[in-house]
């Protein structure tokens, strides 16, 4: 994951959590290019999008998973 992606995720973490909890996101730069139930599904969809750049996959935990982590 690049610094650009990392910083974008941090800036948008609340929005991402509210909208995509329990999902895997494929990100290139500051753009979500695919969403999946699994990392593999998100990656496969991302490859089909023909986006240019390195694909990073992140998982947005559910509220229950977040509470468990605390």
N, CA, C and O atoms as a GROMACS GRO file, in nm:
protein
  280
    1UNK      N    1   0.085  -0.117   0.000
    1UNK     CA    2   0.000   0.000   0.000
    1UNK      C    3   0.090   0.124   0.000
    1UNK      O    4   0.188   0.131   0.074
    2UNK      N    5   0.055   0.219  -0.083
    2UNK     CA    6   0.133   0.342  -0.092
    2UNK      C    7   0.092   0.440   0.018
    2UNK      O    8  -0.013   0.423   0.081
    3UNK      N    9   0.174   0.541   0.042
    3UNK     CA   10   0.139   0.645   0.138
    3UNK      C   11   0.011   0.717   0.097
    3UNK      O   12  -0.070   0.753   0.182
    4UNK      N   13  -0.006   0.738  -0.032
    4UNK     CA   14  -0.127   0.804  -0.083
    4UNK      C   15  -0.250   0.726  -0.041
    4UNK      O   16  -0.346   0.784   0.012
    5UNK      N   17  -0.249   0.595  -0.063
    5UNK     CA   18  -0.364   0.511  -0.026
    5UNK      C   19  -0.384   0.509   0.125
    5UNK      O   20  -0.496   0.522   0.174
    6UNK      N   21  -0.276   0.493   0.197
    6UNK     CA   22  -0.284   0.488   0.343
    6UNK      C   23  -0.344   0.616   0.399
    6UNK      O   24  -0.435   0.611   0.483
    7UNK      N   25  -0.296   0.730   0.354
    7UNK     CA   26  -0.348   0.858   0.402
    7UNK      C   27  -0.493   0.879   0.362
    7UNK      O   28  -0.571   0.933   0.440
    8UNK      N   29  -0.530   0.837   0.241
    8UNK     CA   30  -0.669   0.850   0.196
    8UNK      C   31  -0.761   0.766   0.284
    8UNK      O   32  -0.868   0.811   0.324
    9UNK      N   33  -0.718   0.644   0.314
    9UNK     CA   34  -0.797   0.555   0.400
    9UNK      C   35  -0.815   0.618   0.538
    9UNK      O   36  -0.925   0.617   0.592
   10UNK      N   37  -0.708   0.672   0.595
   10UNK     CA   38  -0.718   0.735   0.727
   10UNK      C   39  -0.814   0.854   0.725
   10UNK      O   40  -0.894   0.871   0.816
   11UNK      N   41  -0.805   0.936   0.621
   11UNK     CA   42  -0.893   1.054   0.611
   11UNK      C   43  -1.040   1.015   0.595
   11UNK      O   44  -1.128   1.089   0.639
   12UNK      N   45  -1.066   0.901   0.533
   12UNK     CA   46  -1.204   0.859   0.504
   12UNK      C   47  -1.248   0.738   0.587
   12UNK      O   48  -1.346   0.673   0.552
   13UNK      N   49  -1.177   0.708   0.693
   13UNK     CA   50  -1.203   0.584   0.769
   13UNK      C   51  -1.346   0.575   0.821
   13UNK      O   52  -1.408   0.469   0.813
   14UNK      N   53  -1.400   0.684   0.875
   14UNK     CA   54  -1.537   0.680   0.928
   14UNK      C   55  -1.638   0.652   0.817
   14UNK      O   56  -1.727   0.569   0.832
   15UNK      N   57  -1.623   0.722   0.706
   15UNK     CA   58  -1.712   0.702   0.591
   15UNK      C   59  -1.701   0.559   0.538
   15UNK      O   60  -1.803   0.496   0.509
   16UNK      N   61  -1.580   0.508   0.526
   16UNK     CA   62  -1.559   0.372   0.478
   16UNK      C   63  -1.622   0.271   0.572
   16UNK      O   64  -1.686   0.176   0.528
   17UNK      N   65  -1.605   0.292   0.703
   17UNK     CA   66  -1.663   0.201   0.801
   17UNK      C   67  -1.815   0.200   0.792
   17UNK      O   68  -1.877   0.094   0.794
   18UNK      N   69  -1.874   0.318   0.782
   18UNK     CA   70  -2.020   0.328   0.777
   18UNK      C   71  -2.078   0.265   0.651
   18UNK      O   72  -2.186   0.206   0.655
   19UNK      N   73  -2.009   0.278   0.540
   19UNK     CA   74  -2.063   0.235   0.411
   19UNK      C   75  -2.023   0.092   0.373
   19UNK      O   76  -2.100   0.023   0.306
   20UNK      N   77  -1.904   0.048   0.414
   20UNK     CA   78  -1.850  -0.078   0.362
   20UNK      C   79  -1.814  -0.180   0.470
   20UNK      O   80  -1.736  -0.271   0.444
   21UNK      N   81  -1.868  -0.166   0.590
   21UNK     CA   82  -1.829  -0.260   0.696
   21UNK      C   83  -1.857  -0.404   0.654
   21UNK      O   84  -1.964  -0.437   0.602
   22UNK      N   85  -1.758  -0.489   0.681
   22UNK     CA   86  -1.769  -0.630   0.645
   22UNK      C   87  -1.730  -0.661   0.501
   22UNK      O   88  -1.745  -0.774   0.455
   23UNK      N   89  -1.681  -0.562   0.428
   23UNK     CA   90  -1.645  -0.580   0.287
   23UNK      C   91  -1.495  -0.565   0.266
   23UNK      O   92  -1.424  -0.506   0.348
   24UNK      N   93  -1.448  -0.621   0.156
   24UNK     CA   94  -1.310  -0.604   0.111
   24UNK      C   95  -1.312  -0.502  -0.003
   24UNK      O   96  -1.392  -0.512  -0.096
   25UNK      N   97  -1.223  -0.405   0.004
   25UNK     CA   98  -1.216  -0.300  -0.097
   25UNK      C   99  -1.086  -0.311  -0.174
   25UNK      O  100  -0.980  -0.333  -0.116
   26UNK      N  101  -1.095  -0.296  -0.303
   26UNK     CA  102  -0.976  -0.286  -0.389
   26UNK      C  103  -0.959  -0.138  -0.420
   26UNK      O  104  -1.050  -0.073  -0.471
   27UNK      N  105  -0.839  -0.087  -0.390
   27UNK     CA  106  -0.812   0.055  -0.403
   27UNK      C  107  -0.689   0.077  -0.489
   27UNK      O  108  -0.589   0.006  -0.476
   28UNK      N  109  -0.698   0.175  -0.577
   28UNK     CA  110  -0.581   0.223  -0.652
   28UNK      C  111  -0.576   0.373  -0.628
   28UNK      O  112  -0.669   0.445  -0.664
   29UNK      N  113  -0.467   0.419  -0.568
   29UNK     CA  114  -0.456   0.561  -0.535
   29UNK      C  115  -0.562   0.601  -0.436
   29UNK      O  116  -0.566   0.550  -0.324
   30UNK      N  117  -0.648   0.692  -0.476
   30UNK     CA  118  -0.756   0.740  -0.389
   30UNK      C  119  -0.893   0.700  -0.443
   30UNK      O  120  -0.992   0.770  -0.424
   31UNK      N  121  -0.898   0.585  -0.511
   31UNK     CA  122  -1.022   0.539  -0.574
   31UNK      C  123  -1.052   0.395  -0.538
   31UNK      O  124  -0.965   0.308  -0.549
   32UNK      N  125  -1.174   0.370  -0.495
   32UNK     CA  126  -1.221   0.233  -0.475
   32UNK      C  127  -1.261   0.182  -0.612
   32UNK      O  128  -1.349   0.238  -0.677
   33UNK      N  129  -1.195   0.075  -0.658
   33UNK     CA  130  -1.225   0.025  -0.792
   33UNK      C  131  -1.307  -0.103  -0.789
   33UNK      O  132  -1.362  -0.143  -0.892
   34UNK      N  133  -1.317  -0.167  -0.672
   34UNK     CA  134  -1.399  -0.288  -0.662
   34UNK      C  135  -1.430  -0.316  -0.515
   34UNK      O  136  -1.356  -0.276  -0.425
   35UNK      N  137  -1.541  -0.385  -0.494
   35UNK     CA  138  -1.586  -0.424  -0.360
   35UNK      C  139  -1.623  -0.571  -0.366
   35UNK      O  140  -1.685  -0.616  -0.462
   36UNK      N  141  -1.584  -0.647  -0.263
   36UNK     CA  142  -1.618  -0.788  -0.262
   36UNK      C  143  -1.643  -0.841  -0.122
   36UNK      O  144  -1.607  -0.779  -0.022
   37UNK      N  145  -1.706  -0.956  -0.117
   37UNK     CA  146  -1.728  -1.024   0.011
   37UNK      C  147  -1.598  -1.086   0.062
   37UNK      O  148  -1.581  -1.104   0.182
   38UNK      N  149  -1.509  -1.119  -0.030
   38UNK     CA  150  -1.379  -1.174   0.006
   38UNK      C  151  -1.270  -1.092  -0.062
   38UNK      O  152  -1.297  -1.016  -0.156
   39UNK      N  153  -1.148  -1.106  -0.014
   39UNK     CA  154  -1.036  -1.036  -0.077
   39UNK      C  155  -1.018  -1.083  -0.221
   39UNK      O  156  -0.990  -1.003  -0.310
   40UNK      N  157  -1.034  -1.212  -0.244
   40UNK     CA  158  -1.018  -1.267  -0.379
   40UNK      C  159  -1.124  -1.211  -0.474
   40UNK      O  160  -1.093  -1.177  -0.588
   41UNK      N  161  -1.246  -1.203  -0.428
   41UNK     CA  162  -1.353  -1.146  -0.512
   41UNK      C  163  -1.323  -1.001  -0.547
   41UNK      O  164  -1.338  -0.961  -0.662
   42UNK      N  165  -1.281  -0.921  -0.448
   42UNK     CA  166  -1.248  -0.781  -0.475
   42UNK      C  167  -1.131  -0.771  -0.573
   42UNK      O  168  -1.133  -0.686  -0.662
   43UNK      N  169  -1.030  -0.856  -0.556
   43UNK     CA  170  -0.915  -0.853  -0.645
   43UNK      C  171  -0.954  -0.891  -0.787
   43UNK      O  172  -0.911  -0.826  -0.883
   44UNK      N  173  -1.035  -0.995  -0.802
   44UNK     CA  174  -1.078  -1.036  -0.936
   44UNK      C  175  -1.158  -0.927  -1.006
   44UNK      O  176  -1.138  -0.900  -1.124
   45UNK      N  177  -1.248  -0.864  -0.932
   45UNK     CA  178  -1.326  -0.753  -0.989
   45UNK      C  179  -1.235  -0.637  -1.027
   45UNK      O  180  -1.254  -0.573  -1.131
   46UNK      N  181  -1.136  -0.611  -0.943
   46UNK     CA  182  -1.042  -0.502  -0.971
   46UNK      C  183  -0.964  -0.528  -1.099
   46UNK      O  184  -0.943  -0.436  -1.178
   47UNK      N  185  -0.921  -0.651  -1.119
   47UNK     CA  186  -0.846  -0.685  -1.241
   47UNK      C  187  -0.933  -0.664  -1.364
   47UNK      O  188  -0.883  -0.623  -1.469
   48UNK      N  189  -1.061  -0.693  -1.354
   48UNK     CA  190  -1.152  -0.673  -1.466
   48UNK      C  191  -1.175  -0.525  -1.497
   48UNK      O  192  -1.209  -0.489  -1.610
   49UNK      N  193  -1.155  -0.440  -1.398
   49UNK     CA  194  -1.178  -0.296  -1.418
   49UNK      C  195  -1.070  -0.231  -1.503
   49UNK      O  196  -1.089  -0.122  -1.556
   50UNK      N  197  -0.958  -0.300  -1.516
   50UNK     CA  198  -0.845  -0.250  -1.596
   50UNK      C  199  -0.791  -0.117  -1.544
   50UNK      O  200  -0.736  -0.038  -1.619
   51UNK      N  201  -0.807  -0.094  -1.414
   51UNK     CA  202  -0.752   0.026  -1.352
   51UNK      C  203  -0.599   0.021  -1.361
   51UNK      O  204  -0.539  -0.086  -1.356
   52UNK      N  205  -0.539   0.136  -1.375
   52UNK     CA  206  -0.394   0.143  -1.389
   52UNK      C  207  -0.333   0.173  -1.252
   52UNK      O  208  -0.371   0.270  -1.186
   53UNK      N  209  -0.240   0.090  -1.210
   53UNK     CA  210  -0.172   0.109  -1.083
   53UNK      C  211  -0.177  -0.016  -0.999
   53UNK      O  212  -0.245  -0.114  -1.032
   54UNK      N  213  -0.104  -0.012  -0.890
   54UNK     CA  214  -0.099  -0.125  -0.797
   54UNK      C  215  -0.230  -0.132  -0.719
   54UNK      O  216  -0.276  -0.032  -0.665
   55UNK      N  217  -0.287  -0.250  -0.714
   55UNK     CA  218  -0.413  -0.272  -0.644
   55UNK      C  219  -0.384  -0.308  -0.499
   55UNK      O  220  -0.307  -0.400  -0.471
   56UNK      N  221  -0.444  -0.235  -0.408
   56UNK     CA  222  -0.435  -0.267  -0.265
   56UNK      C  223  -0.572  -0.316  -0.220
   56UNK      O  224  -0.675  -0.258  -0.256
   57UNK      N  225  -0.572  -0.421  -0.140
   57UNK     CA  226  -0.697  -0.476  -0.086
   57UNK      C  227  -0.700  -0.449   0.064
   57UNK      O  228  -0.605  -0.481   0.135
   58UNK      N  229  -0.810  -0.389   0.110
   58UNK     CA  230  -0.825  -0.369   0.254
   58UNK      C  231  -0.960  -0.427   0.297
   58UNK      O  232  -1.053  -0.437   0.218
   59UNK      N  233  -0.966  -0.465   0.422
   59UNK     CA  234  -1.091  -0.516   0.480
   59UNK      C  235  -1.142  -0.413   0.579
   59UNK      O  236  -1.067  -0.364   0.663
   60UNK      N  237  -1.270  -0.381   0.569
   60UNK     CA  238  -1.335  -0.290   0.663
   60UNK      C  239  -1.412  -0.377   0.763
   60UNK      O  240  -1.510  -0.441   0.726
   61UNK      N  241  -1.370  -0.378   0.888
   61UNK     CA  242  -1.433  -0.468   0.986
   61UNK      C  243  -1.577  -0.426   1.017
   61UNK      O  244  -1.615  -0.310   1.000
   62UNK      N  245  -1.654  -0.523   1.062
   62UNK     CA  246  -1.790  -0.495   1.109
   62UNK      C  247  -1.781  -0.430   1.247
   62UNK      O  248  -1.674  -0.429   1.309
   63UNK      N  249  -1.890  -0.376   1.293
   63UNK     CA  250  -1.892  -0.315   1.426
   63UNK      C  251  -1.857  -0.419   1.532
   63UNK      O  252  -1.783  -0.389   1.626
   64UNK      N  253  -1.910  -0.539   1.518
   64UNK     CA  254  -1.882  -0.646   1.615
   64UNK      C  255  -1.733  -0.680   1.618
   64UNK      O  256  -1.676  -0.701   1.725
   65UNK      N  257  -1.671  -0.685   1.502
   65UNK     CA  258  -1.528  -0.715   1.494
   65UNK      C  259  -1.445  -0.602   1.556
   65UNK      O  260  -1.343  -0.626   1.619
   66UNK      N  261  -1.490  -0.479   1.537
   66UNK     CA  262  -1.419  -0.364   1.592
   66UNK      C  263  -1.426  -0.366   1.745
   66UNK      O  264  -1.326  -0.340   1.812
   67UNK      N  265  -1.542  -0.396   1.799
   67UNK     CA  266  -1.557  -0.401   1.945
   67UNK      C  267  -1.470  -0.513   2.002
   67UNK      O  268  -1.409  -0.497   2.107
   68UNK      N  269  -1.465  -0.626   1.932
   68UNK     CA  270  -1.384  -0.738   1.977
   68UNK      C  271  -1.237  -0.698   1.982
   68UNK      O  272  -1.166  -0.740   2.073
   69UNK      N  273  -1.190  -0.618   1.887
   69UNK     CA  274  -1.051  -0.575   1.883
   69UNK      C  275  -1.015  -0.486   2.000
   69UNK      O  276  -0.900  -0.483   2.043
   70UNK      N  277  -1.113  -0.413   2.053
   70UNK     CA  278  -1.085  -0.323   2.164
   70UNK      C  279  -1.069  -0.404   2.290
   70UNK      O  280  -1.045  -0.348   2.397
   0.00000   0.00000   0.00000
